[in-house]
Amino acid sequence: MDKEKAKKLAQANAKKPKVSIKEYFRGIKIETKKVVWPTRKELISYTGVVLLTCVALSLAIWAVDSAFLASLKYVLNISF
């Protein structure tokens, strides 16, 4: 059964017409016009959320890393 499905899929892909580069970029232009771009206010808001998330995650990773290092120093009785 799997060989039959693979054969049908290969036949379906072979029947697709080839698209020229010009038509490909025309399609990209058409799809780009359909995009709903954010307003300046939304963009600033989203950027703020991303920056705050990055800061929060970096602080959380730093805290976990520092705790892990401290625990290793304690367990292995080493100092740097």
GIBELBEL-V305274 format. One record per backbone hydrogen bond with DSSP energy under -0.5 kcal/mol. NH is the residue of the N-H (numbers start at 1). CO is the residue of the C=O. If there is no record, write none. Layout:
BEGIN
nh;co
NH;CO
NH;CO
END
This chain:
BEGIN
nh;co
5;1
6;2
7;3
8;4
9;5
10;6
11;7
12;8
13;9
14;10
15;11
16;12
16;13
24;20
25;21
26;22
27;23
28;24
29;25
30;26
31;27
32;28
33;29
34;30
34;31
35;32
37;35
43;39
44;40
45;41
46;42
47;43
48;44
49;45
50;46
51;47
52;48
53;49
54;50
55;51
56;52
57;53
58;54
59;55
60;56
61;57
62;58
63;59
64;60
65;61
66;62
67;63
68;64
69;65
70;66
71;67
72;68
73;69
74;70
75;71
76;72
77;73
78;73
END
